Amino acid sequence: MDLDVAQVRAFVRVAEELHFGRAAGTLAVSQQALSKRIARLENLLGTALFERGGNGVRLTDAGHRFLQPARHTVAAADAAVAAVAGENRPLRVDVWGHLYAPMRTLAQVAGRAGELVPGHGRDLPSVTAALMRGDIDAAFGRVHPPLHAGLTHRLVRLEPVDVVLSTTHPLAAEPALRPDQLRGSVLWSPGALDRLDFLHQFADRFGIRDRTASLNLGLTHFLTEVAASAARFSLLPADVPLPEVPGLRSVPLVDPTPLYAWSLVWRTGNDHPGLNALTAACATAAARSRWLEYNPAHDWLPEPPAPHPQDRSHEVSQG
């Protein structure tokens, strides 16, 4: 039985996303084309790999058994292509923390780092898994050591964080705010706060007791929710370009200024020459734009999160 790698790759992506539309987007194909690939693979194997219904997409028992070997098949195919391409292969870089627009930092160094191919990362665990499988060469987001065994990281940028709030908020007219002035306001978070370490530690450190989780449906939707209430606020890195949301204001935070730490992560031992170019470009940009300046008298950085006793992936923060 000869397997079509494109079909196997389609299966792996749907199994990871559990959503045909999202999986199709990450593969840059139509949902119809993706569905046809899955159907042909299921026909070849003589069994259904997914259960499709009103409650979404789930793996069948056969799908669960097929997933790990399928991942190995895709990784082996990619390794074979990489062996032929050699040094001419572009560097594959993925990101997480999409609401905070990590690609804008990479875009500022891309010209000096050579050709970069962006990935489709959703969260840190999936990006970490992609690094360990060799699907990507590097990743960019917020992270704290200790890392997953076999990964290396380098701090790239410490970015000041602003507060975003409704123009009807009582503090909206202030030119700058101290974090403790936000006590009594409602921290609006794009997801469960226990998965967003930066916001969680900010709330604990500055006594923000009222906290509400929203659904992460994108930056525009999230900020529209913030602007809809005079009591809500959230935090965004200062350089994130804000969409045009009526009734929203961004105000700098001072005394102290929270800093969001961006890092580059790669698998130890990856000798792709583009990694050296990328880390060098990040270092040049950091020196030129003062990305790594930190004054403990005026700035605030969260403490590294404590490791979860049951899940080592919690050693690396997602938010």
Secondary structure, DSSP 8 states (H G I E B T S, - for coil): ----HHHHHHHHHHHHHS-HHHHHHHHTS-HHHHHHHHHHHHHHHTS--EEEETTEEEE-HHHHHHHHHHHHHHHHHHHHHHHHHGGGS-EEEEE--GGG-THHHHHHHHHHH--EEE----SHHHHHHHHHHTS-SEEEE---SS--TTEEEEEEEEEEEEEEEETTSTTTT-SSB-GGGGTTSEEEESS-GGG-HHHHHHHHHTT---EEE-----HHHHHHHHHT-TTEEEEEETTS-----TTEEEEEB-SSEEEEEEEEEEETT---HHHHHHHHHHHHHHHHHTTT---TTTEE--------SS-GGGGS---
